[in-house]
Amino acid sequence: MCFNAAASFAASAVLIPAGLHTIRIAGEADARWLPLAAFPLLFGIQQALEGVLWLTLGDPLGRIVGVPPPAVGPLMALGFLGFAYVLWPTLVPLAARGIEPRPRRRLLFAALAVLGATSGLVIYLPLLVQPDWLEVGILGGSILYAPKILLPTALSEPLGRGLYALVVLVPLLVSSVPLARRFGLLILISVVVSAMAYAYAFVSVWCFFAAVLSAWLGVQLPERLAETARQNGLVEPKASLFGAG
């Protein structure tokens, strides 16, 4: 399987408007769902960043749309990794906590958010201070991010991947909300496939798979939020951008 700028931009073109639509629906029905509803938009932005990075790395699409200045590449790489290393390990537990009715699980998810934010910042902040610690290239049809890591539990190592999976999967898989659990199962499959088939470029490949899967929320969330709106006596939100709901 080969990833490229076109794939990233295509995913972005679908996810950004879908995410804006889903955020609007969540805002109308129940604000507790807003963080989860933002996933498609945020994944779309992340994929747009990597699409530009592909162009700076010599993707053939650059011959058509133009190649950004060389200085843009490191900025796009840091932006992409900001999502991967800091945003997702923090936001996923917080999004699950926001819709979780059980206090003990809410406490667990909050603790996982702190763990995810702390471990992610330990990896990411040094790259902001020393951008030359990050090497980026193309390997096997995927983008390889090779940061210099201060601790042995980096995302590029098996222990670090296990920690990452713990933080982003547990809040979804053990959630009391069925929709969150189903999404967590899809993310689990993407983590396993990425780790087994694309271990050399896990960060890039998993984020792409997760981005594509986040479109599922654009289909499922409107139906779930319509139910919430009916229960609260509100006007039922409009149908999904993808035609379901």
C-alpha positions, 0 to 999 in steps of 0.5 A: 500500500502506498500513501501520497499527497493525493491520499492525504489531501483527499482525506482532508477534503472529506473530513474537514467539512464533515467535521464542521458539520458534526461539530455544529450538530453536537453544539445544537444537541449536547455540548458534551459530545463536542470533543468527539465530534471534532475528531473528523475536523482535526484529523482532516487538518492533520492530513492536510499538513502531511499532504503539504509535507509530501509535496516538500518531499518530492511527491509527483503531485508537486509538479501539478500544484507546485512545491512549497519552499523547503522551510515549509517541510519542517513546519508541516512535520512538527505540526503533524507530530503535534497532533500525533504526540500531544493532541490525540493522547490528550484529547481522546481520553478527555473526549471519552470523559466528557460523555462518560456517566460513571465517575470512576471511569471519568477519573480514569480517563482524566488520569490517562489524559494527564499521562498522554499529555505528559509523555507526549510533551516530553517527546515533542517539546525538545523537537520544538527547541531543536528542530534538527533533532527530527529527520523526515523521509519516505520509506516504503511508500510512507513518511518516516518520522525519526525524532531524537528521543530523550527517553527510551519509551518513545513512540518509535519503540514497542514500549512507547507504542504500547503506552500510546495504545493504552492512552488512546484505546482504553478510554474508548474501549471501556467507555459506557457509551456504545458508540465510543466502544465501537469507534474504539474497536475500529481504532484498535484494528487500525493500531494492530494493522499499522503496528504489524504491517507498517511498523517502520512508519507507524505514526504516519500510517496509523494517523492516516487510518484513524483519520479515515475511520473518523469519517465513521463518526460523521455517519454515526454521531448525528443519529446518536445526537438526534436521540439526545435531542429528542430526550432533551426536548430539543429540535432534532439535528439535521441529518449526517453530511454523509446521508445517514442519521 
